[in-house]
Amino acid sequence: MDIWTVLLILQASLVLPRAAAAAAATTPTPMLRFVAVGDWGGVPNAPFYTAREMANAKEIARTVQILGADFILSLGDNFYFSGVQDVNDKRFQETFEDVFSASPLRTVPWYVLAGNHDHLGNVSAQIAYSRVSKRWKFPSPYYRLRFKIPRSNVSVAIFMLDTVTLCGNSDDFASQQPERPRNLAMARTQLAWLKKQLAAAKEDYVLVAGHYPVWSIAEHGPTHCLVKQLLPLLTAHKVTAYLCGHDHNLQYLQDESGLGFVLSGAGNFMDPSKKHTRKVPSGYLRFHYGAENSLGGFAYVEISPKEMSVTYIEASGKSLFKTRLPRRSRSEHQHRRGLHAGA
């Protein structure tokens, strides 16, 4: 072997690892990304949107363009103050299509659930609008979503709930607590469905989303019905996080088991109230933002094969708070299977 061959081999041994390292550095980590925004639903009089809704739409579009998003989770109160009347209601155009109209958002699907204000109108019309709009996805009052993180075998399940059917509607000017479901049989059917789904869920991340919060320090406070009926299921089945709106601010809470509570209800209004601080267990609250002069904001979620991160973004573009939640472990999968087998 001549000296040139030796030198070429040595050069290749130095260059190839560097090239591989550079390639590794430029290959992005596989992620599932989405925006979670609630209570964005405009107003029932012209121009049918608010300055905050417009600011959120603009910043969501910018976030999607720069960071990417596979979908948007709409956490209820999609149309203030009394939902829509039918599938041809002009509010679909004036409060949704015309506002979230920037090019980065035109092909991003919206997975929708209903809030208390939606239930003052015709929720079945919002479901039917799924056949009109290519990006509005609302197949039924409650449903399951399942995703794979690109270039991996890691899976994510999201269970979309109708917490108004589950607990009843709330009066914003009375007790603010839903007192009882309007149809007890429908409430029991939904809860039975969720129990069965969570018991069978083998995904690496399991999220549950609804309009009402389980825990909140703000104006509406914790939802007693959900603390009693939903929270034990979330804990028993090692759910990663619960996402909601209803209170008009941004909050992150986490319990002693590591279960995250992502409250993103700042899409249209901002309320600084902290009146229920003492109704939430000590140490749960990690972040709260309800500045009255703010243009609102939303949560941006990234799920990798290793962890899930939640970043709260103000409509001005400022990052307010970021936290991380781990992927569910194999022992948790086995624990759940044991629970299911013993049930």
Salt bridges, closest charged atoms under 4 A:
ASP39 OD2 - HIS211 NE2 3.92
ASP39 OD2 - HIS248 NE2 3.37
GLU59 OE1 - ARG62 NE 3.11
ASP77 OD2 - HIS211 NE2 3.23
GLU97 OE1 - ARG135 NH2 3.05
ASP162 OD2 - HIS119 NE2 2.90
ASP172 OD2 - HIS117 NE2 3.00
GLU203 OE2 - ARG144 NH1 3.71
GLU203 OE2 - ARG146 NE 2.64
ASP204 OD1 - ARG327 NH2 3.09
GLU219 OE2 - LYS275 NZ 3.80
GLU302 OE2 - ARG33 NE 3.27
GLU307 OE2 - ARG324 NE 2.93
